[in-house]
């Protein structure tokens, strides 16, 4: 009898109790709690004559729409090592909510490994040696409906998220580097000064001529934590799926992303990717599908700096290394005849810029024309200082002339005091008409007619007053950011990269030895000079 009992114990199947719970799937009922699942499974195994508990496999907080769950994978590993002969779950949805894969595990994988599968609430007991497939259709249907539920939940959640994103509320788990969530409102971002200072520095380094790889080396050499490492140091459970776990350094991709991130000018940028239900990898969305709301939080980078950086990024300029004589005009020089970029040539007597077409293909496509770096810098300096002096000299003349023309026009519109007197007179008449109506001197229809007429005339006179006041307060032509910036210069002694980026749009070098400089303020300058009859010559011939 004792021997028979021992044989019976050996025949019991080593059983895995698999438990899963995920708020993401809408698992909120008390009956689905980890404790309740564990209690139900324990009681079932204990009361079964042919099962014995091997271990619990619990994935708390993992969605059933994918199977990359730590304890599920541990259970699969134990199956592969033949430690488990049976799996018990509360219901089919605990195993998974991805219909094809869940069904595949139950009907193919488990039987191939000689593992029995039991779903208590669904009355499913799938033995690997069963030839009866009558319950397979029921398993398929239940798995299908289990898959519908998270899709429905995801659709509702996504709709709520889109509404919040459209209102400029932050809905992400982790803000971008340089910001943190407000303690009072987690949908609002505030500046994280320590990280924000690094962001400001990155923008300034790039503007000064440092390339993105050089910035990477500089930050790494100083031991400044990269965004991923910084978040971890702040106690955030952050993981960058695009970064190796062993890597905690700045990279080119990180710097490039920071320089292009519109969040830093105060705009909320969201909906950049989309993750389908049952898919682990997010799909990047085209920029036209991003949700961008302007001025939702304090900016780290001012708009002027942002525009300069975006202009440089669009040019695709090489990084500057002034020690190696890579010039400050990089990205700003083109051949005026073939429109190809000029290239730097180092010679014994200095640095020169040649036509790129000639340098690469010879005189078949363009001629050999060049200019020295020193000569070009002097041309630009002289022209800039001439413009600055011209602007200073004619500023008062232009403003006086404009003021004179404006005063003449304002006088032609009439006197404000006369219009105000008319408004006062009509207001009194409107008040008297109401008194006449109250005293039954005029009818209600007559009162409405008079009132409408008086109000219309009052509005006409008020519009004239508003027009005159608006003209008086109107700014002059010189009230322009670019021209005001020019007026801040006394005299430019030497050019640097930042000045070139701020002031110059493009420089064209022609075969006939002329240089054409297109400034960022060229249109405004033309308007200003035309008011005084002064002409600025944009095509300049070197003195030699």
C-alpha positions as CSV (number, residue, x, y, z in Angstrom):
1,X,0.0,0.0,0.0
2,X,2.9,2.3,0.9
3,X,4.6,1.6,-2.4
4,X,1.4,2.4,-4.4
5,X,1.2,5.8,-2.6
6,X,4.8,6.7,-3.6
7,X,4.1,5.8,-7.2
8,X,1.0,8.0,-7.1
9,X,3.0,11.0,-5.8
10,X,5.6,10.6,-8.5
11,X,2.9,10.7,-11.2
12,X,1.6,14.1,-10.1
13,X,2.4,16.9,-12.6
14,X,4.7,19.6,-11.6
15,X,2.4,22.6,-12.0
16,X,3.1,26.3,-12.8
17,X,0.6,28.8,-11.5
18,X,0.7,31.8,-13.9
19,X,-0.7,35.1,-12.6
20,X,-0.9,38.4,-14.5
21,X,-2.5,41.8,-13.8
22,X,-2.3,45.0,-15.9
23,X,-4.2,48.3,-15.4
24,X,-3.3,49.0,-19.0
25,X,-5.6,46.2,-20.1
26,X,-8.4,47.5,-17.9
27,X,-7.9,44.9,-15.2
28,X,-9.6,46.7,-12.3
29,X,-12.0,44.3,-10.6
30,X,-11.1,42.9,-7.2
31,X,-11.5,39.4,-8.4
32,X,-8.5,39.9,-10.7
33,X,-6.1,41.1,-8.0
34,X,-2.8,39.2,-7.6
35,X,-3.8,38.0,-4.2
36,X,-7.2,36.6,-5.4
37,X,-5.7,34.9,-8.4
38,X,-3.0,33.3,-6.3
39,X,-5.6,32.1,-3.7
40,X,-7.8,30.6,-6.4
41,X,-5.0,28.8,-8.2
42,X,-3.5,27.5,-5.0
43,X,-6.8,26.0,-3.9
44,X,-7.3,24.4,-7.3
45,X,-3.9,22.7,-7.4
46,X,-4.2,21.6,-3.8
47,X,-7.6,20.0,-4.4
48,X,-6.4,18.2,-7.6
49,X,-5.2,14.6,-7.1
50,X,-2.9,14.7,-10.1
51,X,-1.2,18.2,-9.7
52,X,1.5,19.5,-7.4
53,X,2.7,23.1,-7.1
54,X,6.1,23.7,-8.7
55,X,6.2,27.6,-8.6
56,X,4.2,30.8,-9.0
57,X,5.0,33.0,-12.0
58,X,3.6,36.5,-11.4
59,X,3.7,39.4,-13.9
60,X,2.2,42.4,-12.1
61,X,1.7,45.4,-14.3
62,X,2.5,43.7,-17.6
63,X,0.0,44.0,-20.5
64,X,-1.4,40.8,-22.1
65,X,-1.0,42.2,-25.5
66,X,2.6,41.1,-25.8
67,X,4.5,38.2,-24.3
68,X,7.8,39.9,-23.4
69,X,7.0,39.5,-19.6
70,X,9.8,38.5,-17.3
71,X,8.0,35.8,-15.4
72,X,6.2,34.4,-18.4
73,X,9.7,34.1,-20.1
74,X,11.0,32.4,-16.9
75,X,8.1,29.9,-17.1
76,X,8.9,29.2,-20.8
77,X,12.5,28.6,-19.9
78,X,11.4,26.1,-17.2
79,X,9.2,24.3,-19.7
80,X,12.2,24.1,-22.1
81,X,14.2,22.5,-19.2
82,X,11.4,20.0,-18.6
83,X,10.7,21.3,-15.1
84,X,7.0,21.9,-15.7
85,X,4.3,19.5,-17.0
86,X,1.2,21.7,-16.3
87,X,0.2,25.3,-16.4
88,X,-2.8,26.7,-14.5
89,X,-4.4,30.2,-15.0
90,X,-7.5,31.9,-13.7
91,X,-8.8,32.5,-17.2
92,X,-7.5,32.7,-20.8
93,X,-7.0,36.4,-20.6
94,X,-4.4,36.0,-17.9
95,X,-2.2,34.0,-20.3
96,X,-2.5,36.8,-23.0
97,X,-4.8,39.1,-25.0
98,X,-3.1,38.7,-28.4
99,X,-5.4,36.1,-30.0
100,X,-3.0,34.5,-32.5
101,X,-0.1,34.1,-30.1
102,X,-2.3,33.0,-27.1
103,X,-4.0,30.4,-29.3
104,X,-0.6,29.2,-30.6
105,X,0.7,28.7,-27.2
106,X,-2.3,26.7,-26.0
107,X,-2.9,24.6,-29.2
108,X,0.7,24.2,-30.5
109,X,3.5,25.1,-28.2
110,X,2.3,23.5,-24.9
111,X,1.2,20.2,-26.6
112,X,4.6,20.0,-28.4
113,X,6.3,20.2,-25.0
114,X,3.9,17.7,-23.4
115,X,2.5,20.4,-21.1
116,X,-1.1,20.3,-19.9
117,X,-2.9,23.7,-19.9
118,X,-5.8,24.5,-17.5
119,X,-7.9,27.7,-17.5
120,X,-10.2,27.4,-14.4
121,X,-13.0,29.9,-15.2
122,X,-13.1,28.9,-18.8
123,X,-13.4,25.1,-18.0
124,X,-10.5,24.5,-20.4
125,X,-8.3,21.4,-19.7
126,X,-6.1,20.9,-22.7
127,X,-4.0,17.7,-22.4
128,X,-1.2,17.3,-24.9
129,X,-2.4,13.8,-25.9
130,X,-6.1,14.7,-26.4
131,X,-7.3,14.0,-29.9
132,X,-10.7,15.6,-29.1
133,X,-10.7,19.2,-30.6
134,X,-14.2,20.1,-29.6
135,X,-13.2,22.8,-27.2
136,X,-10.7,24.4,-29.7
137,X,-13.3,26.6,-31.3
138,X,-14.4,27.9,-27.9
139,X,-10.8,28.7,-27.0
140,X,-10.5,30.6,-30.3
141,X,-13.6,32.6,-29.7
142,X,-12.6,33.5,-26.1
143,X,-9.1,34.5,-27.1
144,X,-10.6,36.7,-29.9
145,X,-12.9,38.5,-27.5
146,X,-10.1,38.9,-25.0
147,X,-8.1,40.6,-27.7
148,X,-11.0,43.0,-28.5
149,X,-11.1,44.3,-24.9
150,X,-7.6,45.9,-24.7
151,X,-8.2,47.4,-28.2
152,X,-11.4,49.0,-27.0
153,X,-9.6,50.3,-23.9
154,X,-6.7,51.5,-25.9
155,X,-9.0,53.4,-28.3
156,X,-10.7,55.2,-25.5
157,X,-7.4,56.0,-23.7
158,X,-5.9,57.2,-27.0
159,X,-8.9,59.5,-27.6
160,X,-8.4,61.0,-24.1
161,X,-4.7,61.5,-24.7
162,X,-5.2,63.2,-28.0
163,X,-7.7,65.6,-26.4
164,X,-5.1,66.5,-23.7
165,X,-2.3,66.8,-26.3
166,X,-4.5,69.2,-28.4
167,X,-4.8,71.3,-25.3
168,X,-1.1,71.5,-24.8
169,X,-1.0,69.2,-21.8
170,X,2.0,66.9,-21.3
171,X,1.0,63.3,-21.1
172,X,4.3,61.5,-21.3
173,X,5.9,59.5,-18.5
174,X,9.2,61.4,-18.8
175,X,9.7,65.1,-20.0
176,X,12.6,65.8,-22.4
177,X,16.0,66.6,-20.9
178,X,15.9,70.2,-19.4
179,X,12.3,70.0,-18.1
180,X,10.5,68.2,-15.3
181,X,6.9,67.8,-14.3
182,X,5.3,70.4,-12.1
183,X,4.5,69.1,-8.6
184,X,1.2,70.8,-8.7
185,X,0.1,69.7,-12.2
186,X,1.8,66.7,-13.8
187,X,0.5,67.8,-17.2
188,X,2.5,71.0,-16.9
189,X,6.3,71.3,-17.6
190,X,8.7,73.5,-15.7
191,X,12.4,74.1,-16.3
192,X,15.0,71.8,-14.6
193,X,17.7,74.4,-14.3
194,X,20.7,72.0,-13.9
195,X,19.8,70.2,-17.2
196,X,18.6,73.4,-18.9
197,X,22.0,75.0,-18.4
198,X,23.5,72.1,-20.4
199,X,21.0,72.5,-23.1
200,X,21.7,76.3,-23.4
201,X,25.4,75.5,-23.5
202,X,24.9,72.9,-26.3
203,X,23.1,75.5,-28.5
204,X,25.8,78.1,-27.8
205,X,28.6,75.7,-28.6
206,X,27.0,74.8,-31.9
207,X,26.4,78.5,-32.8
208,X,30.1,79.3,-32.0
209,X,31.2,76.8,-34.7
210,X,31.7,73.5,-32.7
211,X,30.4,70.5,-34.6
212,X,28.1,68.0,-33.0
213,X,30.8,65.3,-32.6
214,X,33.0,67.9,-30.9
215,X,30.3,68.8,-28.5
216,X,29.8,65.1,-27.7
217,X,33.5,64.8,-26.9
218,X,33.5,67.9,-24.8
219,X,30.6,66.9,-22.6
220,X,31.9,63.4,-22.2
221,X,35.4,64.7,-21.3
222,X,33.8,66.9,-18.6
223,X,31.9,63.9,-17.2
224,X,28.5,65.6,-17.6
225,X,25.8,62.9,-17.3
226,X,23.9,62.3,-20.6
227,X,20.1,62.6,-20.5
228,X,19.5,58.9,-19.8
229,X,22.0,58.8,-17.0
230,X,20.8,62.1,-15.6
231,X,17.2,60.8,-15.3
232,X,18.5,57.8,-13.4
233,X,20.5,60.0,-11.0
234,X,17.3,61.9,-10.4
235,X,15.6,58.7,-9.3
236,X,13.5,58.2,-12.3
237,X,13.0,54.6,-13.6
238,X,13.9,55.6,-17.1
239,X,15.1,53.3,-19.9
240,X,16.1,54.4,-23.3
241,X,15.2,51.5,-25.7
242,X,17.5,52.9,-28.3
243,X,20.6,52.8,-26.1
244,X,22.7,49.9,-24.9
245,X,22.5,49.3,-21.1
246,X,26.2,49.6,-20.9
247,X,26.3,53.0,-22.6
248,X,25.9,56.1,-20.4
249,X,27.6,58.7,-22.7
250,X,26.6,61.5,-24.9
251,X,26.2,60.6,-28.6
252,X,25.9,62.4,-31.9
253,X,22.2,61.3,-32.1
254,X,21.5,62.9,-28.7
255,X,23.0,66.2,-29.5
256,X,21.3,66.3,-32.9
257,X,17.9,65.5,-31.3
258,X,18.4,68.3,-28.7
259,X,19.3,70.9,-31.4
260,X,16.1,70.1,-33.3
261,X,13.7,69.8,-30.3
262,X,11.0,72.4,-30.5
263,X,10.1,71.8,-26.9
264,X,13.0,74.1,-25.9
265,X,11.3,77.2,-27.4
266,X,8.2,76.6,-25.3
267,X,6.2,74.5,-27.8
268,X,4.6,71.2,-26.7
269,X,5.5,68.5,-29.3
270,X,3.7,65.2,-28.9
271,X,2.2,62.3,-30.9
272,X,5.6,61.6,-32.6
273,X,5.1,57.9,-32.6
274,X,2.3,55.3,-32.4
275,X,2.3,51.9,-30.7
276,X,-0.3,49.4,-32.0
277,X,-2.0,47.1,-29.5
278,X,-0.1,43.8,-29.3
279,X,3.0,45.4,-30.8
280,X,6.1,46.1,-28.7
281,X,7.8,48.5,-31.2
282,X,6.5,52.0,-31.7
283,X,6.1,53.4,-35.2
284,X,7.5,56.9,-35.9
285,X,4.9,59.3,-37.4
286,X,5.6,61.9,-40.1
287,X,5.9,65.5,-38.7
288,X,2.6,66.5,-40.3
289,X,0.9,64.2,-37.8
290,X,2.7,65.5,-34.7
291,X,0.6,67.5,-32.3
292,X,2.3,70.8,-31.7
293,X,0.9,73.5,-29.4
294,X,2.8,76.8,-29.1
295,X,3.8,78.6,-25.9
296,X,2.7,76.0,-23.4
297,X,5.7,76.2,-21.1
298,X,8.7,78.4,-20.3
299,X,11.3,78.4,-23.1
300,X,14.9,77.4,-22.4
301,X,16.1,78.7,-25.8
302,X,15.1,82.1,-27.2
303,X,13.5,82.2,-30.7
304,X,16.5,84.1,-32.2
305,X,19.0,81.5,-31.1
306,X,16.7,78.7,-32.2
307,X,16.3,80.2,-35.7
308,X,20.0,80.6,-36.1
309,X,20.7,77.0,-35.1
310,X,18.0,75.6,-37.5
311,X,19.5,77.7,-40.3
312,X,22.9,76.2,-39.7
313,X,21.5,72.7,-39.4
314,X,19.7,73.1,-42.7
315,X,23.0,74.2,-44.3
316,X,24.7,71.0,-43.2
317,X,27.9,72.9,-42.5
318,X,31.0,71.0,-41.3
319,X,32.2,71.7,-37.8
320,X,34.6,74.6,-37.3
321,X,38.1,74.1,-36.1
322,X,39.8,77.5,-36.3
323,X,43.1,75.9,-35.2
324,X,43.1,73.9,-38.4
325,X,42.0,76.9,-40.5
326,X,38.5,75.7,-41.2
327,X,36.9,79.1,-42.0
328,X,34.1,81.0,-40.3
329,X,32.3,81.4,-43.6
330,X,31.6,77.6,-43.9
331,X,28.2,77.1,-45.5
332,X,27.9,80.7,-46.6
333,X,30.0,80.9,-49.8
334,X,28.8,80.0,-53.2
335,X,30.1,80.6,-56.8
336,X,28.1,83.4,-58.3
337,X,28.4,81.8,-61.8
338,X,27.5,78.1,-61.2
339,X,25.9,78.3,-57.7
340,X,28.1,75.5,-56.4
341,X,29.7,75.9,-52.9
342,X,33.1,77.4,-52.8
343,X,35.8,75.1,-51.3
344,X,38.7,76.0,-49.1
345,X,42.2,75.6,-50.5
346,X,45.3,75.9,-48.3
347,X,48.3,77.4,-50.0
348,X,51.7,78.5,-48.8
349,X,50.6,82.2,-48.9
350,X,47.3,81.6,-47.0
351,X,43.8,80.2,-47.4
352,X,41.8,80.7,-50.6
353,X,38.3,79.8,-51.7
354,X,37.9,78.2,-55.1
355,X,34.8,77.4,-57.2
356,X,33.7,73.9,-56.3
357,X,32.8,73.0,-59.8
358,X,36.2,74.0,-61.2
359,X,38.0,72.3,-58.3
360,X,36.3,69.0,-59.0
361,X,35.6,69.0,-62.8
362,X,38.0,71.6,-64.2
363,X,37.1,74.5,-66.6
364,X,34.5,72.4,-68.5
365,X,31.9,73.5,-66.0
366,X,33.2,76.7,-64.5
367,X,36.2,79.0,-64.5
368,X,39.1,79.1,-62.0
369,X,38.2,82.1,-59.9
370,X,39.1,82.4,-56.2
371,X,39.4,84.8,-53.3
372,X,41.6,84.8,-50.2
373,X,40.2,84.4,-46.8
374,X,41.8,87.6,-45.6
375,X,40.5,89.6,-48.6
376,X,37.0,88.3,-48.2
377,X,36.9,89.0,-44.5
378,X,38.1,92.6,-45.1
379,X,35.4,93.1,-47.8
380,X,32.7,91.9,-45.5
381,X,33.9,94.0,-42.6
382,X,34.2,97.1,-44.7
383,X,30.7,96.7,-46.2
384,X,29.1,96.0,-42.8
385,X,30.7,99.0,-41.2
386,X,29.6,101.2,-44.2
387,X,26.0,99.9,-43.8
388,X,26.1,100.5,-40.0
389,X,27.4,104.1,-40.5
390,X,24.8,104.8,-43.2
391,X,22.0,103.5,-41.0
392,X,23.1,105.8,-38.2
393,X,23.5,108.8,-40.5
394,X,20.1,108.5,-42.1
395,X,18.1,107.3,-39.1
396,X,17.1,110.7,-37.9
397,X,16.4,112.0,-41.5
398,X,14.1,109.0,-42.2
399,X,12.2,109.4,-39.0
400,X,11.8,113.1,-39.4
401,X,10.6,112.7,-43.0
402,X,8.2,109.9,-42.0
403,X,6.9,112.0,-39.1
404,X,6.3,114.9,-41.3
405,X,4.4,112.9,-43.9
406,X,2.4,111.2,-41.2
407,X,1.5,114.6,-39.5
408,X,0.3,115.9,-42.9
409,X,-1.9,112.9,-43.4
410,X,-3.3,113.1,-39.9
411,X,-4.1,116.8,-40.3
412,X,-6.0,115.9,-43.4
413,X,-8.2,113.6,-41.4
414,X,-9.5,116.4,-39.2
415,X,-9.3,117.4,-35.5
416,X,-9.9,114.8,-32.8
417,X,-11.5,117.4,-30.5
418,X,-14.1,118.2,-33.2
419,X,-15.0,114.6,-33.5
420,X,-15.2,114.2,-29.7
421,X,-17.5,117.2,-29.6
422,X,-19.8,115.6,-32.1
423,X,-19.8,112.3,-30.1
424,X,-20.8,114.2,-27.0
425,X,-23.6,116.1,-28.9
426,X,-25.0,112.8,-30.3
427,X,-24.8,111.1,-26.9
428,X,-26.9,113.9,-25.4
429,X,-29.4,113.6,-28.2
430,X,-29.7,109.9,-27.7
431,X,-30.3,110.4,-24.0
432,X,-33.0,113.0,-24.7
433,X,-34.8,110.7,-27.1
434,X,-35.0,108.1,-24.3
435,X,-36.5,110.7,-22.0
436,X,-39.0,111.7,-24.7
437,X,-40.0,108.0,-25.0
438,X,-40.4,107.7,-21.3
439,X,-42.6,110.8,-21.3
440,X,-44.7,109.4,-24.1
441,X,-43.7,112.2,-26.4
442,X,-42.4,109.8,-29.1
443,X,-43.4,106.1,-29.8
444,X,-41.2,103.1,-29.1
445,X,-40.6,102.6,-32.8
446,X,-39.5,106.2,-33.1
447,X,-37.1,105.9,-30.1
448,X,-35.5,102.7,-31.6
449,X,-35.0,104.5,-34.9
450,X,-33.4,107.6,-33.4
451,X,-31.2,105.5,-31.0
452,X,-29.9,103.4,-34.0
453,X,-29.2,106.5,-36.0
454,X,-27.3,108.3,-33.2
455,X,-25.2,105.2,-32.4
456,X,-24.2,104.7,-36.0
457,X,-23.0,108.3,-36.2
458,X,-21.2,108.0,-32.9
459,X,-19.4,104.8,-34.2
460,X,-18.3,106.7,-37.4
461,X,-16.7,109.6,-35.4
462,X,-15.1,107.1,-33.0
463,X,-13.6,105.2,-35.8
464,X,-12.0,108.4,-37.1
465,X,-10.5,109.1,-33.7
466,X,-9.1,105.6,-33.4
467,X,-7.5,105.9,-36.9
468,X,-5.8,109.1,-36.0
469,X,-4.5,107.7,-32.7
470,X,-3.3,104.6,-34.4
471,X,-1.3,106.7,-37.0
472,X,0.2,108.8,-34.2
473,X,1.5,105.6,-32.4
474,X,2.6,103.9,-35.6
475,X,6.3,102.8,-35.6
476,X,8.7,104.1,-38.1
477,X,10.4,102.0,-40.8
478,X,13.6,101.8,-38.6
479,X,11.6,100.1,-35.8
480,X,12.7,96.7,-37.1
481,X,14.6,94.0,-35.1
482,X,17.4,93.7,-37.7
483,X,17.9,97.4,-38.1
484,X,17.8,98.0,-34.4
485,X,20.4,95.3,-34.0
486,X,22.6,97.1,-36.6
487,X,22.3,100.3,-34.6
488,X,23.7,98.6,-31.6
489,X,27.0,98.1,-33.4
490,X,29.5,101.0,-33.2
491,X,32.1,99.4,-35.4
492,X,32.9,95.7,-36.1
493,X,36.6,95.2,-35.6
494,X,36.7,91.6,-36.6
495,X,34.4,88.8,-37.8
496,X,33.5,85.8,-35.7
497,X,31.3,82.8,-36.5
498,X,28.3,84.1,-34.4
499,X,28.3,87.4,-36.2
500,X,28.4,85.7,-39.6
501,X,25.5,83.4,-38.7
502,X,23.4,86.3,-37.3
503,X,24.0,88.8,-40.1
504,X,24.8,87.0,-43.4
505,X,22.5,84.9,-45.5
506,X,24.8,84.1,-48.4
507,X,28.0,85.4,-50.1
508,X,28.5,84.9,-53.9
509,X,31.9,85.0,-55.5
510,X,31.9,85.8,-59.3
511,X,34.5,85.2,-62.1
512,X,34.7,89.0,-62.7
513,X,36.2,89.4,-59.2
514,X,33.0,90.8,-57.7
515,X,31.5,89.7,-54.4
516,X,27.8,89.9,-53.7
517,X,26.7,89.8,-50.1
518,X,23.1,88.9,-49.2
519,X,22.3,89.9,-45.6
520,X,19.5,88.6,-43.4
521,X,18.2,92.2,-43.3
522,X,18.6,93.0,-47.0
523,X,14.9,93.7,-47.6
524,X,14.6,95.9,-44.6
525,X,17.7,97.8,-45.5
526,X,16.5,98.4,-49.0
527,X,13.2,99.9,-47.7
528,X,15.2,102.2,-45.3
529,X,17.6,103.4,-47.9
530,X,14.9,104.0,-50.5
531,X,13.3,106.5,-48.2
532,X,16.4,108.7,-48.4
533,X,17.5,108.0,-52.0
534,X,20.7,106.3,-50.7
535,X,21.8,103.3,-52.7
536,X,23.8,100.4,-51.2
537,X,26.0,98.5,-53.7
538,X,25.7,94.8,-52.9
539,X,28.2,93.9,-55.7
540,X,31.6,94.7,-54.5
541,X,34.9,94.6,-56.4
542,X,38.1,94.0,-54.4
543,X,40.5,96.9,-54.4
544,X,43.2,94.9,-56.0
